[in-house]
Amino acid sequence: MRDVKQLSVQEKYAPNSICFGCGPANEKGLQIRSFRTDNGLEMIFETKKEHQAFPGIINGGIISTLLDCHGNWAATMALMDENEDENPPCTVTATFSLKLRRPTP
């Protein structure tokens, strides 16, 4: 189990971010937390009742936001590693497409 006292990459590199998905400074956002691992990045997020589209089914927009934010941070960490940078480059999503095959509990 991950040490929740450890700073996430969002908390370390963008503590004032107001991003709805991953911004630590957005009290009403999802506040996902991503942590470096030996093989990349691991995201921690716990769904809440208000994230449901229907009882027991997570809203597709929430799923998309999780994938968008975490994917962006994974790319950012990869660029930092590749370029041996200490600070993350500014990255944004250019294109994003998601096909949901069935409801997500």
Secondary structure, 3 states (H helix, E strand, C coil): CCCCCCCCHHHHHCCCCCCCCCCCCCCCCCCCEEEEECCEEEEECCCCHHHEEECCEECHHHHHHHHHHHHHHHHHHHHHHHHCCCCCCCCCCCCCCCCCCCCCC
